[in-house]
């Protein structure tokens, strides 16, 4: 590897790990917002638990990374793949930081996929976009929130029926303990899906530059991405935690358990199918479904509408931003 190539690859890997780090503190709320808001876990304890389980989940799975690395475009056909990846990561990082600053739980997955599509379109042309693969990923990103909402509603309805005659104090005491398990599961599934995206981008860059022959994720990439996400998670995204844990509706332990169980199930199911989904969307939709089952009028639908609008604009804005960055830099 010559000096210039080593330098460019180094920049790409740094940006990918920076994206993973930001994803960690941006999406910490996914795993711990409900358990913190119900006081099932102290904030620092919840973050440590989330960081450890994120790392564990990221190390054990690679299917989503391969999907990210090869479904939107073929890295072996790009002459300027490293430039495409650089624009992709810069655009995704900028959007993530902007939405984190505003306290809006947007999707890091949407930002990355949109940015990659935009960078490929501008940098290599529409012929290099795998439209079928891109559409398949987008369908998974859009369907998973709907599935999470419905499952969350059903689970909460069942729990209401089962515990209708129990005292609220007894029910909440039991589910506060159960929330520790669901918070751990939520963090684990976050690692199995979200950390894979940075792994996929790094592997994509290594293939397009000729340093790897296939999209098999090297061990050092797994460890680097898992560590980066865990470190980001350890910082915590308090603005988004506040939004998801307290502003959508008043969450009690039974609601937190139902929401976390729902979203963890949806995310892990997607991981087993090698589909990159948005953990942010899955968790938020599960909370909305659970809140609707508790009492429809208690959900702050104006805030929910603001979140949903952000979901829909993230992919096109990230794509446009990546295209602009590519044009400016290259």
N, C-alpha and C positions, 0 to 999 in steps of 0.2 A: 504493500500500500504506500503510494507516494505521499509527500508531506501535504500537498493541497487537498488530496482526496481524504486523507486522515482528518484534516481540519474541518472540511465540510461535513463529513460523517459525524464528527464530534459535536458540531453545532446542532445537527438534526437530533442526535440522541439527547443532548442537553434540553432542547425545546420539548421533545417528547416526554422526558422525565419531569420537566417543569409543568407541562400540561397535566400529567398524572398527579403531581403534587397539588396543583390548584384544584383538580378534580376531587382530591381527598378532602380538602377543607371546604370546598364548595358543596360537596355532597354528604358531608358528615351528618347533616341533618336527616338524611334519609334513614339512617340507622338508629339515631338516638333521640330525635326530637320528641317522640311520644313518651319514651321512658324517662327523659329528663323532665318533661312538663308534668308528668304524674308523680314525680319524685320516686319512681321505682329505682332509679340510679342517680347518684350524685354526678354532676356534669363531668368532673375530671375522671371519675371511674368509668363513666359511659364512654368517654373518648378513648381511654386506654383500651377498653374492651373492643371498641370498634376498630382501632388501629391494628390490634393483634389479629382479629378475625378477618379483617380486610387483607392483611398480609397472607394469612393461611389460605383464604379462598383464591387469591391471585396466583399463588404458587401451584395450585393443584389442577388448574384447568387452562386449556389453550385453544379450544374450538372457536371461541368468539374472535380471538386474535387472528386466526387464519381467515375467518370470514371478512373481517375488516381489511386485511391485507390483500385480498384477491377478488372481492365481489364488486367493488366499484370500478376498478380498472385492473389491467394486467401489468404489474410492475416491470416485467421483462421487456415490454414493448415501448417503454417511455425512455426517450433520450435525455430528458431533463427531470427525471424522477425526484432527485434530491431537491431541486428548486420547487417542485410541486408540493413536496412534503413540508418544506420550510414555510411556504405560504399558508398551507393548511393549518399547521400548528400555531402560527402567529395569529391567524384569524380566530381560531378556536379559543386561544388563551385570552385574547382581547375581549371576546364576547362573554366568556366565563367570568372574567374580572368585573366587567360592567354590570352583569346581572347579580353577581355576589355583592357588589357595592350597593346596589339598589335593594338588596334583600329579596330578590325574586328567585324562586326555585326553578330555574330553567334547566334544560337538559344539556349536559356535557356531550352526550352521545349525539344529539341532534346537531350541536355545534361542530363536532368533528366530522360527521358524515357530510353535512352541508358544505363545510369548508373544503373537504377533499374533492367533492364533486365540482365545486366552483373552480378550484385550482386546476383540476384536470381539464375542465372545459376550456378555460382561458389559456392554460399553458400547453396543452397538447391537442386540443380540438375535441369536438363531440364524438368523433369516431372512436376515440380511446375510452369513452365512458361505457361501462357495461350497464346499460339501462335496466336490463332485467334484474341484475344483482342489486343495483341501487334501489329499484322499486320494491324488491323483496325486503330489503332492510327497512325502508321507510314504512312499509305495511306493518312490519313487526313493531316498529316504534309507535305507530298510531293505534294499533289494535291492543297492545298491552295495557294502556291506561283504561280502555273500555272494559277489558276483561277484569282488571283489578277493581274497578268501580263496582261491577256486578257481583263479583265474589265477595268483596268487602260488605256489600249490602246484605247478601245472603247469610254470611257468617254472623254478622251482627244481629240479624233478625232471629237466627237460631239461638244465639246466646241469650237474647232478651227473653225468648220463650222458655228456655231451660231454667234461667235464674230469676224468673219473674216473681217468685214467692220468697226469695232470699233477701235478707237485709242488705242494703247497699254497702254498708261497712264491711260485712263479711265477704261479699263478692269482690270488692275493690282490694281488700287485703290479700286475697288469694291471687287475683290477677296481677297485682303489683309484683309478686314474686315470679309469676309466669312471664312477665315482661322482660325479665333479665334474659331468659332463654330466647325469646323472640327477637330481642335486640341483638343478641349474639348471632342468631340465624340470619337476621337482616344484614348485618355487617359482613358475614361470610359470603352471602350471595352477591353483595355489592362487589366484593373482591373477585368473585368468579366471573363477573360480567364487565364491570367498568374498568378494572385494571387491564383487562385484555385489550382494550382499545389502544392504549399506548404501546403495548407489546406488539400489536399488529402493525402499527405505524412504523416502529423501529425496524421490524422484520421486513416490511415493505421497502424501507429505505436501503437496507442491506442487500435485498434482492435486486432492486433497480440499479444499484451501484456495482453489482457484480461480486459482492463479498459473500453472498449466500446463493445457493442453487435452488432452494425451495423455501416455502413459507413455514417450514418447521421452526418453532421458536426456540432459540438457544437458551440454555439454562441461565446464563449470565443476564440475558434480557428479562427473563422471568423474575429473577431476584432483584434486579435494578428497578423494574416497574413496580413490583410488589412493595419494595422498601420505600420508594418515592411516594406511593399512595398512602402507605401507613404513616409516614412522617407528616404528610399533608393532613391526614385525618386527625393526627395527634394535636394539631393546632386548633381545629374546630371552626366551623363557620357559624358564628353565633347569630348573625342577622337572619340567616335562613332558618336556623333552629327555632328562633323566636316566631318567624312567620308560620312554619309548619306545625310547631308544637302548641301555639297558643292563639293564633289569629284566625284559623279556619273555623274552629268551634271548640267549646270547652271539652277537652279530652280527659276522660277518667281511665283508670287502669284497664277496665274491660274493653274500652274502645281502643286503647293503645295496643293491647294484645291482638285484637281482631285485625287492626290495620297492619301491624307488623307481620303477623302470620300470613295474611293475604299477600302482601307485597313480596315477602320472601319466597313464597310458593310460586308466584308469577315469574319472578326474576330467575329463580333456579330452574324452573321449567324451560325458560327461554335459553338459559345456558346449556342445558342438556340438548337442546335443538340447535345449538351453535348460532343463536340469533342475538345480535346486540340490541338490547332494549334500554330504555331510559329508566334507571332506578328512581330518578326524581319523579318522573311521571307515574310510575307504578305506585310509589309510596303516597304521593299526593292524591291520586285517584282512589287508592284504598281508603285514605282518611276521609275523602269526600263521600265515598260509598257508605262507610261506617257511620259518618255523621248524618247522612240522609236516613239511615235506618233508625238511628237514635231519635231524631226529630228534624224533619226537613227544614223547618223554619229556623233552627239554631245555626245552620251553616251560613257563613258569610259569603253568599254567592257573588257579591260584587268583587271580593278579593279572588274568589275562585275564577271568575271571568277574566280578571287581569292575568292570572297565572296561565290560563288556557290560551289567551292571546299570545303570550310570550312563547308558548309551545309552538304555535303555528308559524310565528315569524322567525324563529331561530334558524331553521334550515335555509330559507332564502337569504336572510341577512348574512349568515355565515358564508354562504356561497358567494355572494356579491363582494363581501369584505375580502375573502381569499383571492378572488379574481383581481381586485384592485391592488392588493398587496403584491401579487405576482407581477402585475404590470409595472408597478413602481420599482420593485427590487430587481426584476430580471428583464 
